């Protein structure tokens, strides 16, 4: 199965230069660097599903009271540290 091709026009020169430099630092082609950036920035359906499951798991833990609460405030931690 052939992979789709993406063409991007009118890329600002400064952005293209930054992308080219980033690709050079990571020893990738500009196309490979662009794909890497897209993979890390644009969530797929599977990634959105994984995030939703994680969110539900966190909410479940919080509802059960296993989270341990919000913890001490900054003021309480500073006060306790001064006593030491």
N, C-alpha and C positions, 0 to 999 in steps of 0.2 A: 504494500500500500504506500503510495507516494505521500510525502508530508506536504502540507500546504506551504506556500511561499508568501511572505509578507514584504511588501515594498513600502518604504516610508519616504515621503517627499517633503521638501521644505524644512529640513532639520536645521535649526539655527547653528551657525558656524561654531559658536562657543560651546554649545552642547555636544556637537559632533567631535570637537577637539577633546573635550573631557571624556567622552566615550572611547575615543581612540587611545587616549593615555591610559585609561582604566584597563582596556583590553591589552595593551602592551605590558602593563604591570602584572596582569594575571596570565600572561603568555597565551592569549586567546586571539582569535580573529575578532573583528568588530561584530560580525554576525553571531559568533558563539557568545560573546559578551552580552549582546543584546538579548539573546535567548535566556541566558543565565539571569539577567536582571528581570526579565518578564516572569520567569519561573518563580522568582522570589517575591515579586510584587503583585502578581495577578493570581488570586486564588482560583483553583479549579473547583468543579462541583464536589469532587472527592475531598479536597481540602476544606471547603466550607462545611461539609458533613462532619469531618473530623473535629473542626472547631466547635460546632454545635454540640456534639457529643461531649467534648471536654467541658464546655460551659454547663451542660446539664449535670455532669459529674461533680463539678465544683459547687453548684447550687445544692445538690443533694447532700454533700458533705457539710455545707453551712447549715442546712435545715436540721441535720442530725446533731448539731452542736459539737462536731468533732474538730472544728476549725481552731478552737481555742480562743476565740474572741479577737477583738481588734488589738489587744496588747496595750502596754502603757503609752501614755502620751509623751511627747518630746519633753515637756516640762517635768514629768515624773522621772524620766530617764536621766535628765540633767541633775535633778535634785538628788537622786540616788547616787549618781556618780560623784557628786560633791561630798557626800557623806563618806565615801571610801577613802 
